[in-house]
């Protein structure tokens, strides 16, 4: 089993088939890789590098130095003077991402504008989100012909849906839909069409957190939406200018 700990760390736990005692002279080999790359191997010593998980016979090892925001495959083998066992089945885990300066990050849109319809530095297929101690913001690239009246937002305490109406020039788009990781004040959601140098023309959405100081790990609760390491978030003051994310 694997469990993410931070941007660069994960716990790998496994249970040897033989009982743990001094008469078994086996040692363990941990192998991991970022999907699509070469395997890396580390020998494990159960006395010094592994700890016995409380209340079980499982061994647990903290893997450090992993790439952030990456899908990692792990496997374990046993070896001694007589040779090495086959590898275990591979287990996958996705490490957390470092939060952006705005306290959030990027995520995929369900549908997006055509490539030649937007002028955005973040890419038409992604949304950008951020947070303060009391608010969560979303920015989504939109075509120049889009107006505020084209936006349809359904906000519930634990769910949000963002759509763009169809027009003579442009199709209807379901930009984003899903469950939120924390609750919002659904009657306190605002949006507008804005334009600036950083994001180009975009839909800007502002939501108020139901509980101040809650740290959101992501915008949408789903596997395809990356999670950030909230331990790196430290809220100070009001507004985005008062967000200090580094320890």
Number of C-alpha atoms within 10 A of each C-alpha: 15 21 15 16 15 21 25 19 18 22 16 21 18 17 15 13 8 9 10 16 7 7 7 10 10 18 16 19 17 20 17 21 19 18 13 9 9 9 14 11 14 12 15 17 14 16 9 7 12 17 15 17 14 9 6 8 15 17 18 20 20 16 18 13 9 18 17 18 19 18 16 22 19 24 22 23 18 18 15 12 8 7 8 14 13 10 14 13 11 13 14 18 19 21 25 24 22 23 24 16 16 21 29 30 23 22 18 17 19 14 15 24 21 13 12 8 15 20 20 21 11 16 17 23 17 19 23 22 22 22 30 29 24 18 22 22 22 20 23 27 29 26 21 14 12 19 15 12 10 15 17 14 17 12 18 16 15 16 18 18 15 19 17 23 15 13 11 5 7 15 12 14 16 16 21 18 17 14 16 19 16 19 17 23 16 18 11 12 19 13 17 15 20 16 17 9 9 10 20 19 22 24 24 18 18 18 20 21 24 17 14 11 15 17 23 24 24 23 28 22 16 13 8 10 16 22 26 27 23 21 15 16 26 17 21 15 11 12 14 19 11 14 19 17 19 13 7
